[in-house]
Amino acid sequence: MDTRGQEPVDQEPERIPDNHFKDPRRNKVERWLRPGVVLVLLIWGSVLLLRSIKGLSGHNKDDGNDLPGYRVPNSTHTNDGSLKVTLTDVRNGTFSPIVKSLQWISSPDSRNDDKGLFVTVSDDAYMVRSVFDKDYSRVLFQGSSFTYEGANYTVESLVASPNLNKLLIRTKTVSNWRHSSFGSYFVYNNTEQYDKIGDNLSLAQWSPDSVNIAYVQDNDVYVYSTEKRRTIKRVTDDGSTQIFNGRPDWVYEEEVLEDDRALWWSPKGDYLAYFRIDESRVGEFVIPYYVQPDYDVYSELRRIKYPKSGTPNPVVGLWIYDVENTYAYSVDVGSDQQDPNDSTLITEVTWVGDKQAVAKTSDRSSDLLTVYLIDTKTQSSEVVRENPANGGWWEITHNTLYIPKNKTLGRENDGYLDVMPIDGYNHLVYYSPANSTTPKILTRGEWEVTDGAAAFDYETNTVYFIATKKSSTERHLYGVDLNKPDKLFEVTDTSENAVYDATFSAGSRFALVSYRGPGIPYQKIVDLKSRKHDKEVSGNVAGKTLYYLEENLHLKEVLKDYAAPKREFRELNLGPDDNGADVIVNYYEILPNDFDETKKDYYPVFFYAYGGPNSQQVLQAFSIGFNEVIASQLDAIVVVVDGRGTGFKGKDFRSLVRDNLGDYEAQDQISAAAIYGNKTYVDATKISIFGWSYGGYLTLKTLEKDAGKHFKYGLSVAPVTDWSLYDSVYTERYMHTPQENSQGYEVSRVHNVTAIGQAKRFLLMHGTGDDNVHFQNSLRFLDLLDLHAVENYDVHVFPDSDHSIRFHNANKIVYDKLLSWTRLAYTGQFLY
């Protein structure tokens, strides 16, 4: 694969002759003389033009290396002979670490006798292994395909039943949206007998007791019994193109559940909770596709229900199916399924007992979180708490973890773990009993628990979690005793800068601990029953390492040949805010190979931005990607700043952007650019900014607010340009509705294109098949540029590509273009 940037071709636009609109009736003398005169004038003018261009640009070579000072590196090696990072390397996965996952499985006795069972694949055999007993092995399925009724099928996924006696096999998978797909599902009973559940299923899921499988077909929910072969109970019968049962519609999949399922089994499998989503009043957006098979002449038109800001949301209801009595009923959680204007968001459903469940809801603008406790005995619900956001917003999370009662261990009632703001920072809390309104606070401080409880050890009352306790740019694994709040212990070594994540066995005795950086990633299996009394355990770190699952030794060898630029993580003081307090932000910097700070006005600076609310880019994880390519290939300094509005620095830092997206975020990029522009080794005329999605929006807002003062170039990919064009659930969380905040929407949209035009040049790229940020955003922006006669930009459109821009070789082209366009900018080849 050729991954070099495409060479630009300088070509004069076709010119219309001066006499194109004149009367063609001329005398013969004029017709003979005019061409000769014109030829002489053209030759003379061309010479003058070439000399002028040479004088203006200061060079006459395409690569710009006759410019005094800055030169694009031509060598593939550094001064010490090491290889430089190239786009080819990144594309080929040269620096990609191997990351393994374990499909932990829960056997009936795993909570009390955790053997660390998991499913793995080896030599086309799906088998159960144990991290506790490395000699234990049980083959569940042999081979990568099977035959059913004379047809051959490829195994594409396999999920064992909790009792390990049967397998759920998916094949013929067809992708749908970001998380969803359709496929054919089979049940295999370990005796080489198969039973087909059906084709074009949206999902299928085992019940905890291994008896039933809930699945969704044609937007209806069914329950398949594995004990009574081919016994199927139809739970719903109103599924249609506008009614979704048990699976999310587009906006619930993308913004609320972030999953392909909208159904949840109770702990013993007696009940099945599920959503009924009615999107009949949701506006329809039509996306044309231009280069699809079988649509040679007329474009294919795909229609998607997409609620834009301020328009009707889908109406969502929560239902519960009683498996034994085979009937379903609706549960009151504040949404009115009979009201077509209802806009309640049901954001999470968690069973907190065999007959109790918790449902979280919010208003459409995420100002008020309401928690309902559902009782299947009485088929009723009650509001157990209401929490206003108080100036911020409620981020949609899925942090609730059921904690079963155990009186011997001091757990008198069923309860659950959650994350709530404590003094402005997200922390672990424990609600017990489940209808409690006041929680036990397990952690507190000026740091945050990132994703709720990672696991709970039922025998030791230990809660495990990932947190930013050491630094907001790091992630470490900690534990805390449910009965001894605030007394934390470390599972990972906090004496070293690191980012970790972890998955746990069914009983939480064992963990797959993954070190993600900043060094070369590795993964290890840890026995968490070990404590400091073990000789192998030192300091305040808990757990005994049993073995390393992956060490990425191949990557260590590869990197010996390369001089990969390093990411240096720091804090940056951007100066005082409106109240006089210093704005301190996280950032990282990548210096180019053979960096020399004694050079004057030499280095370009390439800002990469995302900046979305509660997001994070400045994280000390291992990565050698496009930013390192820019540093290596263009001899540029790369800077990434997490400005105000981003996550993991507390509520006050992130909530500033409420109702006013694009303002503080852009100002912080500009302030950082001003600091870099004053560095003696930086060429302040070569500072650029690049972003994709929200980062594309932030790029344009930064150019707009800066008006060419610091940022001379911008590269925007798939940007939102007007928040009234984006989906309601995401946008209104941060902006309220356009009806409530019309001024905020007006200011936050990309509107002052004349100011953007003060930059030297900018690039816009977008896929026409983007179902997330519609191409409509870029077209509206281009129309504004036309209306205001702004012309110093380039556009590249990718037919039928979605938000990731991958269709028909597009991903190669988009990065080639980003690199080659930036090279042109830094070498002074844009004259206007």
N, C-alpha and C positions, 0 to 999 in steps of 0.2 A: 504493500500500500504506500503510495506516494503521499507523504504528509508535509512536504515543503509548502511554504506559502506560495500562492500563485503570483507570478511576476506581473506587476502592473504594466500596462501598455499605454503610453502617452499617445493620444490620438485627438486631432483637432475635430470639433464637431462639423458636420456637413453645413456649408454655408449656402444661403440662397443668393443667387446672383442679383446684382443691383437692378438689372433690367427685367427681373422676373415678372413684374406686374406692369411693365411699360408696353406701349403700342408696338407690336412686332414690325410694323411697316417703317423701315429705315432705308436711307439711300445706300447704294452699294459701297461708296467710299467709307461711310461710317462703319459699315459691317466689316470692311477689311482692316481699317485702322485700329478699331477698338481692341481687338484681341492682342495686337502687338503692344499697344500702350499698357494694357492690363498686365501682360506678361512681365514687362520691364518693372512695373510698379510692384508686382507681387514678389519678384526676385529681390528687389531693393528692400522692400518692406520686411521680407522674411529674414534678411541678414540683420537688419536693425532689431527685429523682434528677438532673434536668437541671442544677440549681444545684450539686449535688455534683460532677457530672462537670466542669462548667465550672471549679469551684474546683480540682479535682484536676489537670486538664490545663492550666489557665491560658489556654485559648483556646476559641473556639467556631466556628472555621472549619475546613473539612476540610483545608486545606493547611498548617495549623499556623503560619501567619505572624503570629498574634497573640502567639506566644511571645516573651517578652523575649529579646533577643539574636538567636539563630540564626533565619534566614528562608530558606526554599527560594527560589531565584531565580525570578522570574516573567518576567524579560526574556529575549528571544532574542538579545540583543546584550550585549557587554561595555561598560564605561564609555567606551571609545574608539570604540564603534560597530561593532566587529568581530563577526562571527557566532560563536555558541557551537556547539560540537560536539553534535550530537543523535544519538539512536539511529537516526533515519531516515537521517541522513548515513552512518552506519557500515553500516547494512543495504544501502543503495543502492550501496555501494562508492565513495563520494565520495572517500575518502582511500586507496583501494587503488592501489598502484603497479602499473604494467604490468611483468610479469616474463616475459622470453622465454627459451626454451630452444633449444639446437641439438642435433639428432640427428647427432652426429659419426659419420662412417662410416670404416671401415677398408678401404682398397684394398690389393691385394697388395704394392705398393711403398711404402705410407704410412710405414713405420718409417724407411726410408732417404731417401725423397723426399716429405716431408709437405707436401701442398698445402692442408691444412686443409679437407678436404671435409666437407660436411654436407648433410643433407636439410632442405628448408624447403617451406612451402606459400605460394603466391602466386597469387591469382586462380584458385583451384581447380586449380592445377597443382602436383604434387609434383615438385620438381626438386632436382638436385644443384648446389650452389654451392661456391665456394672463397673462404675469407677471404684467401688469398694473391693470388688473381687475381679481382678483383671483376667482370670481364667474362665469366668462365667460367660457363656455365649449361648444364645438361643435363636435359631434361624426362624424368622417369621415368613419370609417369602424369598424364593430363589428365582433369579432372572430379572430381566428388564421389560419383559412383555408376557402376554398370556393370550390364550385363544378362548373365545366364547361364541358358541353357535356358528363355528366355522370362520369367524372373522378374527383377525389378529389385532391386538391392542397394545400400545406402549404405556408402561406405567410412568405417569408424570408426577404423581404424589401418592404417598401412602401414609395413613394415620392408623395406628393400632388402637383397638378398643382399650379402655382402662384396665380390663382384666386380661388383656393380651391374647384373647382367644379368637378374635376376628380382626379383619383389616378392612379399612375403607380406602378404595383405590379410585383415583381420578385419572381420566385420560381424555384425549381430544379437547384439550383446553383452548379456549378462544378468549383473548383479552377483551375487556370492555373499557372501563375507565381506569383511574390510577390504581385502585386496589382490587377491583372486581374482575370477574371472568365467568365464563360458562364452560361446562364440561359434562362428560358422561361419568357416572359413578357406579361402582360395583362393590359388593360385599364379598370378601373371601374368608372362608371359615377354617383355614389352616389344614383342611383335608382335600385341597385342590378342587373345591367346589365353589363356583361363582354364582352370584345372583345379581342381576342388573337392576339398579334402582331406577335409572332413567337417563335420558339425554337432555342436554341444554339446561342442566341444573345450575342455579346461581351459587349454591353452597350446600354443604352437607356436614352435619356435626353430631358426634357421638353424645349420648346422654352419659352422665357420670356413672350410672350403674351398668353400662355396656349393653343394655337391653334394646334401646331405641336409637334411631338416627332421625334428627330433624333436618328437613331439606326444603329448599324453595325452588319451585318450577313455575314459570310463567307468572311470577309475582304472587303465588299462593304458597302457603305453608302446609307441609305434610309431615306426618310422623310414620316412619317405617319401623316395623318390629322385626328384630333379628331372631326372636324366639319363635314367632309364628311366621314362617317364611312367606314373604310377599303379602303380608298383612299391612295394609297402608291405610292410615286414617287421614282424611283431608280436614285440615284445621280451618282454613279459610276458603271462600269461594268467590270473592269479588276482585281478585287480582286482575289488573289490566295494564294498559300502557300508562295509566295515570294513578293507579292505586298499587302501592308497593307494600306487600306483607312480608315481614321477616328479613327484608333486605333494604338498604338505603337507596333513595333516589340520588341524583347527582350531587346536590349540595350537602346532603347528610353524609354521603360517602367522603366527599372532599373536605368538608369543614367541621363536621360534628363528630362522627364516629371514627373517621380515618381508618375504615375497615370495610369489608364487603358483607358483614353480617349485622343484622338488627334483630337477633334473637338470643336468648340466654336461658340455659337449663338451670333449675334449682339444684342444690348440692346432691340430693338423692335421686334426681331425675323424675320427681313426681309432677313437676310443673315446668311449663315453658313460657317465658315472657317474650313478647315480640312487639315490634312497632307496626302500626298501620299508617302509612304515609299517603296522604291525598294531595297530589300536586296538580289537580285539575285547573286551579286558578293561577298557577305559576306561569309567567310569561314564557313564550317559546322563542328560542333563538335559533336561527337557521345558519348553518355553516356550509358554504359551498366547497366541494372537493373537485379539483380540476384534472387530476392525473390518475384517477382510479381505473382499474380494469372494468371493461364493459360500459364505460362512460366516455366514449371517444368524441362525441359531438356535443352532447349536453352535459353540463356539470352535474355531479351527484349532490343532492341537497340533503344534509342530515339535520334533523330537528332535535333540539335538546331543551328540556325544561330547565330554565336557568333564572332564578330569582335575582334580579338586580336591585341595587339599593333603593329602598323606599317602595318597592313593588311587593305584591303578595308572596308570602312564604308558603311552603307546603304546610298543610294542617296535619299534625302528628298526634296519634293516640297510642296509649300503652294498653296491651291486652295480655291476659294470662290464660293459658290452656291447661286444664286439669287432665292429665294423661289417663288416670284411672277411670274417671267419669266421662271422659271424651266430650268436654264442652269448653268453650272459651267465653270470657267475659271482659268487658272494658273496665279499666281502673281509672279513677279520677286523680289525675296529677296536674290539674290546673288548665289543661288544654280542652277546648270545646270543639269536638269533632263535628258538631253540627253547624258551627259558625265558620263560614268560608273565609272570614277575615281574621280568624285566630292566628296568632304568630308566635305562640309559645314554643320555645325550644326545649326539647327533652334531650339532655346532653349525656346522661349516664344512667345505666341500670345495673345494680349489683345485688345479688342475693346475699343476705346477711343472716341466714338461717334456713332451715328446711322449709319454713312456711312464711318467711319474711323477706322483703326486698326493699332496697332503697332506690329511689328515683330522684335524680337532680334535674331541675328545670331552671330556665331563666327567661326573662323577657327578651324580645328580639335584639335589644341594644346591650344586653349583658350587664345591666345595672343592678339587678336583683337576683340573687341565687336562692332558690327555694328547694328544700329537701323534704321529700315525702317518704313515709314509712308505710309499706303495703303489707297487709295481713291476709293471707290466702284463706285462713279459717273463716273470717267474716266477709271476705271479698270486699274489703274496704281499705281506705287509706287515710292518713292524717298528716298535716304539716307539722314537722318536728322542729324546723328552724327556718328562718328567713334571714339572709345576710346581704345588706346593701353593699355596693362596691365602694361607696364613699370617695368619689373622685377618680377612681381608676376604672377598672372593668373586671369582670370575671372571665378569665381565660378558660376555654373548654378543656377539661382534663379528664383522665380516666384513672384516678389515683385511689379509688376506694378499694380496700382489701378486707375481706371478711375475716374476723377473728372468732372462732367458735368458743363457747364457754367450756371451762374446765375448773371446777371449784377447788380441786386439789392444788392447782397451780395459781389460785387466786383470781381466776376469771369467772366471776359469779354469773355473768350473763353473756349471751351473744353480743358481739359488738363489731366495730369496724374501724380501720385506720383511714385517715384522710389527710389532706394537706390544706392548711388554712394560713392566712397572713397573721403573723404574730409580730407586733411592733413594726410592721411594714416589710417583713420578710416571710417567705413561704416555708412553713415548718410542719413537722409531723404532729398529728393530734390523734387521740383515741376516744371514740364515743362508745360508751358501754353503760347501760343497755343501749340498744339500737335507737330508742326514742329519746335518748339524752339530748339536751339542748346545750349543755356545757361540757366541753371535752377535757380530757387530761392532756396537757401539753407535754410532749415528749422531747422536743428540741426547741431551742431558741438561740437568737444571736443575730449579728449582722452578716448573715450568710444564708444560703437557701438549700433546701432539699429539692432536688431537680425533678424527679419523676415519681414521687410518692414512695411508698414502701416497696422495696425490691423483693422482699421475702419475709416470711415469719416462721420461726422455729417453734412448733407447737409444744415441744417438750421443755424448752428452756425459756420460753417467753421472750425470745430475742427477736427484735425487729432489725432487719438489714436495709440499708438505704444508701443511695449515692448523693453526695452533697458537695457544696462549694466552700466548705468550712475553712480550708486553707487559702483558697484563692478562687475568684469568680471565673478564672480561665482554666481551672483544674477541676477534676472530678475524682474523688476518693470514696472508697467503700467503708462504711461505718456500721456499727451495731449499737443498739440500746436495749436495755431490759425494760419490758412493758411496765414493771412495777418499780423501776428506779429511773424516773425521767431525768434527763440532763446529764446522766453519767454515761458518756459515750466511750466506746473503744474502737480502735482502728483495725480494719482488716487489711488495708493496703498501707504501704509505707509512705507516710506524708513527709518524710525528710527529703524526698526527691520530688521534683515537679513531675506531675503525671496526670493522665486522663485514663480512668478505668471505667469499665462497665462489667456487669455480671449477670448470669442467669443461674437459677438454683434448682436442685433436685426437688422432688415432690415433698419431702420432709424438711427441706432446707438445711440438711446436714452438709451437703456438698455443693460446691459452686464452681462454675466455669468462670474464672476471673480473667478478663481480657484487658491487657495493657495496650492502650491505643496510641501512646506517644508521650512526649515528643520523640523519644528514641524509636528504634525499630520495634514494631508491635510483637507481642508474644501472648500466648494463652496458656493457662495452667489450671489444673484441677486441685481444689483446696478442700481439705476436711476441716470444717468449721467447729467440730466438737473439740478440737485441740485448743488449748489455751496457753497462757504463758508458762504453765508448769512443765510443758514439753520442752525438752532441751533444744529442739529445732526452732523454737519460736523465741524471738528476741524482742526487747523493747516493748512497745505498746501494741504490737501487731498480732492479731489473733489468727488462728488457723494454720494447719500444717499442709505444705505443698506436697501432694502425692506424686505428681509428675507433670511434665509440660506437654500439652496437647499440640502446640505449634510454636516454634521458635523463629521461623522465617530466616533460617541460616543462609538460604540462597540469596536473600535480599542483602544480607551483610556482605556476601561475596561480590554481588553486583555493584554495590556502592563503593567498594574499594577502587573501582576504575573511574568513578565520577567525582566531580567537584560540585555536588548539589548545593546550591545556596541555602543558607540556614535562616530559619525564621527566629527572630529575636522578639520575645514578648515583653512588653513594658506597659507602663501607664504614661499618659500624656496629659499635661495640664494645658487646656485650651484657653485659659484665661477666665475672667469673672463672668458670671451670668448676670441677668437683670437685677438680681438682689445682691450682687457683689461677692457671691460665693464662687470659689474656683470650680470649674467644670473639669473633672478628672475622668478620662475615658481609657478603656483598654485598647491597645493596638499592637500589631506586630509589623515588623519591618524586615524586608529581604534585601540584602545588599548584593550587588552583582559580583560575579567572579573577579578576582584581582582588583577589588575596590581600592581606590586611592583617594583618601580624603584631602590630599594636598592639591588636587586638581581644582581649578577655579571655573565656576559656571559651566560645569561639564555634564553632570548626570541628569537624564530625564527622570521624572517620577510618575509612576503608574499607580493610581489609587484603584483598588477593587472595593466595591461597596455593595452591601445588601441593605442592612439597616432597618428591616421590618420590625414592627412592635414585638417585643419579647423574644426576638431572634438572637443568635450569636454566631459570629464568624471567628472571633478571636478566641480560639480554644486550642490548648496545647496538645493537639493530636498530630500524629505523624501524617504528613502529606507532601508529596512532590508532584505538583500539577501545573496548571497553566500559569500560575503566578511565578513559579520557578522558571518556566520557559521564558517568560518576559524578561526576568532578571538576567538569565544566561544568554539569551539570543540577542537582546537589544541593549545590554549593558545599562539597564534601568534599575532604579530603586523602586521596589514595590511596597506599598503601604496599605494596610487594612485597618480601619478604625471602626470600632463599635461605639457609635455615638449615643446620645440620649434617646430613649425609647426602646433600646435593646434590653435584653434580659439578664437576670442573675445578679443584678446590683441593687435590688430592692424596688419597692413600689414607687417611691418618689422619683427615682431615675427613669423608670419606664413610663410612668403615667403622664409625664409632661406633654406627650404628643396627643393626648386625647382631644378629639374634635379639631385637630390641626395638623394632620399628617403632612410631612414634607417640609416643615419649617425648621424645627430644631435639628432634625437629621441632616438637612442640607447645610445649615450653619456650622455644624460640627465638622463636616468634611471640608468646608471652606477654611475654617480656623486652622485645621491641621495642614491644609495646603499652604496657608500663609506662613506657618512655622517652617515648613520644608523649603518654601521659596526663599527664605532668608538664610538658608545654609549656604556657606561659601562654595561648596562643591556641587550645588544643584543649579541647573539651568532653568530658571523660573519661567522661561518661554516654552518649556516642554513638559508641563504638568498636565496629565490626562486623568480621566475617571471612567471606569467601566463597571456596568452592573447588568444583571439579568433579572427579569420579573420585578419584584419590589426594588431590586437594585437598579433595574433599568429606569424605573420611575424616579428613584433617588438621583440617578445620574442626570436626568433632565431637569429635575427641580434644583439640583446644585448648579447646573449651568445657568438656569434661569435666575437664581438668587445671586450668583457670582457675577454675571454679565461680563465675562471675559477677563476679570481682574486677575484671578489666580489660575483657574482652570482654562487652558487654551484648547483642549480637545476633550471630546466625550464619545463614549461608545455605549449605546443603549440597546439591549436585546429584550424583546417581548415585554415592553413596559406597559403598566397601567398609566394612562394619561388623564383620566377623569374618573374619580371614585364612584360617580353615579353609574358607570358602566360595569363595575365589578360586582361580585355576588354579595347578597345582602348579609349573610351570616358573618362573613369575615369583616366586611367594611363597616357595618353598623356597630360592631363591637368596639371599634376605635373612633368612629365618626358620628354615631347616632344616625338617624335617617336624614335624607336631604330635606324633608319637610321640617325637621326639628333644628337642623344646622345648615341652613342654606348658605350662609356666609362662609362657613368652614369649608363646604364643598367647593365653593367658587374659588376661594384662595388656594385650596390644596390641589386643584387640578393644574395641569401644565398649561399655562395660559399666556404668559409673557414671552412669546416666541421671538420678539425683537431683542429682548435681553439675551436669550439663548444664542441668537445670531451674532452676538458680540464675541463669542468664542471664535477661534480661527476656523474650526471645522468640527463637525460631529457626524457620527454614523448611527443609522437606525436599521435594525434587523428584526424580522418577525416571521413566524410561520402562519400561513393562512388558515390552517386547520386547528388552531389553538382553541381548545374547548375551555380553557381556564381563563387566560387573559385574552379576550377576543381580539382578533386582528382589527376590529373596529376601532380600538384604542389608537393604534398607529395611524389608521386612515384619517381619523379626526384630527390628529396632530399634524399630519401632512397637509390637510386642508388649511389649518391655521397658518402653516408656513407659506403656503401659496397666497393666502389672503394678505399676509404682511410682507410678501416679496422677500422672504428669507431663502437664500439659495446655497449657502455654504455648507452643504451636507451631502451625504451619500446614503443610499437605501439599498438593502438587499432583502428580497422577499423569498421565502421558502415554500413552494407549493405543497399544500396538504400536510405540512409538518405541524405537530401539536406543540405544547409548551416546551418540550424538551428539545425540539428541532433535531429530529433524527431521520425523517423519512427520505428515502432516495439519496443517501449519501450526504444528507444535509449537515449532520454533526461534524463531519470532516471539514466541510466548506465553511461552516460558521466559525470554527476556530482558526482555520487558515486565514480567513478574512480578518478576524480580530488581530492576528499577529501581523499580517502584511500591511493592514491599514495603519496600525500603530507605528510600524517601521517607516511608512511614508510620512507620517506626522512628525516623528522625531528627526527625520533627515531633511525636513524643510521642503518637501515636494508639493505641499498644498500652498498655492500662491494666494488664495483668498478663502 
